[in-house]
């Protein structure tokens, strides 16, 4: 995974970037923010079906850590400044528009 090889890129773009955006929203009285998080925050979950109320304290990559940190920052900005934030945890798309570095594509490449 790229974030294991160079975690600083993800910490800079995700954590610092989110903090800068939240600060701008706070200072410009933005009413609602939608945060793009990731299913990667579920990390070590053993659940078959994920839930947003599930404890997600066992990330498996620096990328997942950075996304969880963004969710925590969002909670903090809501608590401190009343900024309304909706966090969406996106999952990877499987199929023709999926990422070529994901397992199904790698398996097919190895077989052929």
Secondary structure, 3 states (H helix, E strand, C coil): CHHHHCHHHHHHHHHHHHHHHHHHHHHCCCCEEEEEEEHHHHCCCCCCCCCCCCCCCCCCCHHHHHHHHHHHHHHHHHHHHCCEEEEEEECCCCCCCCCCCCHHHHHHHHHC
